[in-house]
Each structure stands twice: as structure tokens, then as C-alpha cells.
């Protein structure tokens, strides 16, 4: 979801009228992008079609021409909804992330709530491999759903006992862990396997790496690494708070 850089750049980014109207609309509704007769499509429908293309073919396959064909309109008609691909991708991000998760429904305090937020966030990256690349774009506009995710995790962190700076740094740890895990999963699926890359010569030169490869750690499911790292982060926060409670 929103990184620190993305939120800061959001202040100076060129306005995205589609997302701005969505932010002002009631939850679950997005107004049409231009006045006049009601069009046969909505911006959300176009974004969903674009997500389907990106899920199967990657973000580079998303173009105004390609998406126009997918939704059966002319390319020029698509510009009634978006000024260009950047605006479309902004809405794709906000739509793929979905509405803000209800962390208040999670019992047990701040630790299980942060764990739930992190797992749901990771699921977005796993279900949409293009999400990592899309959210790394400079000067992009952060939409209302994404800001809601950011607000939700900061709301939980407010109840941990951490100060404001530490809350923000804890957020960066969590989102950074999600993104690095997604990057590992994406790189593994697109690149050559470690096993095929390592020759006998390199096995002798890098014995610790060779042992790790032979153990299967580079072929593990992405969620395995997510859980271990998440436990380390949450336990680390708890350890800091415990030390502060000591007389």
C-alpha cells in the first residue's frame, strides 16, 4: 500500500480527477468522470478490466489502446475517463487494494491487528504481481482506499505506546517487509532458479549460499517468509515496550 515516499509525493503530484471525485463520493461509489449523458461504462469497470489484463500479462500490457479494446470502446472514448495511463494505473492500485480493512473486528489487541493488516496487504501483492511495480512509480497519486489502509495501520499503532515517530517507523518496517517479500516472489517467478545458476565452481566458492540453496529456502512459498519476518517485527516492538515498563 502507500509507502512514505508515495504519501509525501502525493502532496505535489498532478491531481487525478477520477480519484479526487472518488474520495469525495460516499463509500463504494465513484461519480462519472465528465458531465453529460451517462456513459455505458464507469471508471471502476475500466479499472477492473485493466487489472485483469495486468494480472495475466503484466503492467506493461496495459495501454489505453489495449484497454479500449477490452471494454469495446474507441481509444478516444477512454480519454473521457482518464487523461492517460498514469491516471488509469492510479485507479487500478486503489481498486485492487480494496476498501479499508476493519481491524477493530480483530480481537486480541494491537499485535493481532497489525498482523491482520500485514497479511491482508501481502495478499494484495500476491494476487496482483504488478502491484509492486505500479506502487513504486514516482509522483503517483495515492487514492482514498490506499490512504484508508495507511490510516488503519497508524490507528492501531497509536495504541501500542510508541510515539508518533516510532509509529511511522513501525509502519515502514511492516510495509517494507511486505514489499520485499513480494519482490522476492516476483523475482523468483521471472528469473532463473538459484539451482540452475550455481555451478560446481560457485558452490565451492560460496559454501554458505550453496547450503542455503540445497536446503530449499529459495523455493519456499512467499507466505513462509512473511510470517517469520512479521513475528520478528511484532516481537521487536513488544520487546522495546517491555523495556520501557521496567522500573
For each residue, the residues with C-beta under 8 A, 3 or more apart:
1: 97 121 124 135 146 149 150 175
2: 6 7 10 135 142 146 147 149 150 175
3: 6 7 135 172 175 179
4: 7 8 168 172
5: 8 9
6: 2 3 9 10 135 140 142
7: 2 3 4 10 11 142 147 150
8: 4 5 11
9: 5 6 12 13 138 139 140
10: 2 6 7 13 140 141 142
11: 7 8
12: 9 139
13: 9 10 16 139 140 141
14: 139 141
15: 20 141
16: 13 19 20 86 87 90 91 141 143
17: 20 21 33 83 87
18: 21 22 30 33 43 81 82 87 90 91
19: 16 22 23 87 90 91 94 141 143 144
20: 15 16 17 23 24
21: 17 18 24 25 30 31 33
22: 18 19 25 30 31 91 94 143 144
23: 19 20 143 144 147
24: 20 21
25: 21 22 29 30 31
26: 29
27: 99
28: 99
29: 25 26
30: 18 21 22 25 42 43 44
31: 21 22 25
32: 35 38 39 42 43
33: 17 18 21 43 80 81 82
34: 80 81
35: 32
36:
37:
38: 32
39: 32 42 80 81
40:
41: 45 46 71 73 81
42: 30 32 39 45 46
43: 18 30 32 33 46 47 81 82 91
44: 30 47 48 91 95
45: 41 42 48 49 71
46: 41 42 43 49 50 67 71 78 81 82 88 91
47: 43 44 50 51 88 91 92 94 95
48: 44 45 51 52 95
49: 45 46 52 53 67 70 71
50: 46 47 53 54 62 67 70 88 89 92
51: 47 48 54 55 92 95 96 128
52: 48 49 55 56 70
53: 49 50 56 57 61 62 66 67 70
54: 50 51 57 58 59 61 62 92 128 130 134
55: 51 52 127 128 129 130
56: 52 53
57: 53 54 60 61
58: 54 61 129 130
59: 54 62 89 130 133 134
60: 57
61: 53 54 57 58 66
62: 50 53 54 59 66 67 85 88 89 92
63: 66 67 85
64: 67 68 75 78 79 82 84 85 88
65: 68 69 75
66: 53 61 62 63 69 70
67: 46 49 50 53 62 63 64 70 71 78 88
68: 64 65 71 73 74 75 77 78
69: 65 66 72
70: 49 50 52 53 66 67
71: 41 45 46 49 67 68 78
72: 69
73: 41 68 77 78
74: 68 77 78
75: 64 65 68 78 79
76: 79
77: 68 73 74 80
78: 46 64 67 68 71 73 74 75 81 82
79: 64 75 76 82 83 84
80: 33 34 39 77
81: 18 33 34 39 41 43 46 78
82: 18 33 43 46 64 78 79 85 87 88 91
83: 17 79 86 87
84: 64 79 87 88
85: 62 63 64 82 88 89
86: 16 83 89 90 137 140
87: 16 17 18 19 82 83 84 90 91 141
88: 46 47 50 62 64 67 82 84 85 91 92
89: 50 59 62 85 86 92 93 134 137 140
90: 16 18 19 86 87 93 94 140 141 143
91: 16 18 19 22 43 44 46 47 82 87 88 94 95 143
92: 47 50 51 54 62 88 89 95 96 134
93: 89 90 96 97 131 134 135 140 143 146
94: 19 22 47 90 91 97 143 144 145 146
95: 44 47 48 51 91 92 98 145
96: 51 92 93 124 127 128 131
97: 1 93 94 124 145 146 149
98: 95 124 145
99: 27 28 145 148
100: 145 148 149 151 152
101: 116 117 120 149 152
102: 105
103: 106 113 116 117 152 153 155 156
104:
105: 102
106: 103 112 113 116
107: 112
108: 111 112 113
109: 112 113 159
110: 113 114 156 157 159 160
111: 108 114 115 234 238
112: 106 107 108 109 115 116
113: 103 106 108 109 110 116 117 156
114: 110 111 117 118 153 156 157 174 234
115: 111 112 118 119 230 234
116: 101 103 106 112 113 119 120
117: 101 103 113 114 120 121 149 152 153 156 174
118: 114 115 121 122 174 177 178 226 230
119: 115 116 122 123 226 230
120: 101 116 117 123 124
121: 1 117 118 124 125 149 174 175 178
122: 118 119 125 126 178 181 182 222 223 226
123: 119 120 126 127
124: 1 96 97 98 120 121 127 128 131
125: 121 122 128 129 131 132 178 179 181 182
126: 122 123 129 182 185 222 223
127: 55 96 123 124
128: 51 54 55 96 124 125 131
129: 55 58 125 126 132 182 185 186 189
130: 54 55 58 59 133 134
131: 93 96 124 125 128 134 135 182
132: 125 129 135 136 179 182 183 186
133: 59 130 136 137
134: 54 59 89 92 93 130 131 137 140
135: 1 2 3 6 93 131 132 140
136: 132 133
137: 86 89 133 134 140
138: 9
139: 9 12 13 14
140: 6 9 10 13 86 89 90 93 134 135 137
141: 10 13 14 15 16 19 87 90
142: 2 6 7 10 146 147 150
143: 16 19 22 23 90 91 93 94 146 147
144: 19 22 23 94 147 148
145: 94 95 97 98 99 100 148 149
146: 1 2 93 94 97 142 143 149 150
147: 2 7 23 142 143 144 150 151
148: 99 100 144 145 151 152
149: 1 2 97 100 101 117 121 145 146 152 153
150: 1 2 7 142 146 147 153 154 171
151: 100 147 148 154 155
152: 100 101 103 117 148 149 155 156
153: 103 114 117 149 150 156 157 171 174
154: 150 151 157 158 167 168 171
155: 103 151 152 158 159
156: 103 110 113 114 117 152 153 159 160
157: 110 114 153 154 160 162 167 170 171
158: 154 155 167
159: 109 110 155 156
160: 110 156 157 167 170 237 241
161: 241 244
162: 157 166 167 170 237 240 241
163: 166 167
164: 167 168
165: 168 169
166: 162 163 169 170
167: 154 157 158 160 162 163 164 170 171
168: 4 154 164 165 171 172
169: 165 166 172 173
170: 157 160 162 166 167 173 174 233 237
171: 150 153 154 157 167 168 174 175
172: 3 4 168 169 175 176
173: 169 170 176 177 233
174: 114 117 118 121 153 170 171 177 178 230 233
175: 1 2 3 121 171 172 178 179
176: 172 173 179 180
177: 118 173 174 180 181 226 229 230 233
178: 118 121 122 125 174 175 181 182 226
179: 3 125 132 175 176 182 183
180: 176 177 183 184
181: 122 125 177 178 184 185 222 225 226 229
182: 122 125 126 129 131 132 178 179 185 186 222
183: 132 179 180 186 187
184: 180 181 187 188 222 225
185: 126 129 181 182 188 189 222
186: 129 132 182 183 189 190
187: 183 184 190 191
188: 184 185 191 193 218 219
189: 129 185 186
190: 186 187
191: 187 188
192: 196 197
193: 188 196 197 218 219
194: 197 198 213 218
195: 198 213 218
196: 192 193
197: 192 193 194 202
198: 194 195 202 203 206 209 210 213
199: 202 203
200: 203 204
201: 204 205
202: 197 198 199 205 206 209 210
203: 198 199 200 206 207 210
204: 200 201 207
205: 201 202
206: 198 202 203 209 210
207: 203 204 210 211
208: 211 212
209: 198 202 206 212 213
210: 198 202 203 206 207 213 214
211: 207 208 214 215
212: 208 209 215 217 218
213: 194 195 198 209 210 217 218
214: 210 211
215: 211 212
216: 219 220
217: 212 213 220
218: 188 193 194 195 212 213
219: 188 193 216
220: 216 217 224 225
221: 224
222: 122 126 181 182 184 185 225 226
223: 122 126 226 227
224: 220 221 227 228
225: 181 184 220 222 228 229
226: 118 119 122 177 178 181 222 223 229 230
227: 223 224 230 231
228: 224 225 231 232
229: 177 181 225 226 232 233
230: 115 118 119 174 177 226 227 233 234
231: 227 228 234 235
232: 228 229 235 236
233: 170 173 174 177 229 230 236 237
234: 111 114 115 230 231 237 238
235: 231 232 238 239
236: 232 233 239 240
237: 160 162 170 233 234 240 241
238: 111 234 235 241 242
239: 235 236 242 243
240: 162 236 237 243 244
241: 160 161 162 237 238 244 245
242: 238 239 245 246
243: 239 240 246
244: 161 240 241
245: 241 242
246: 242 243
247:
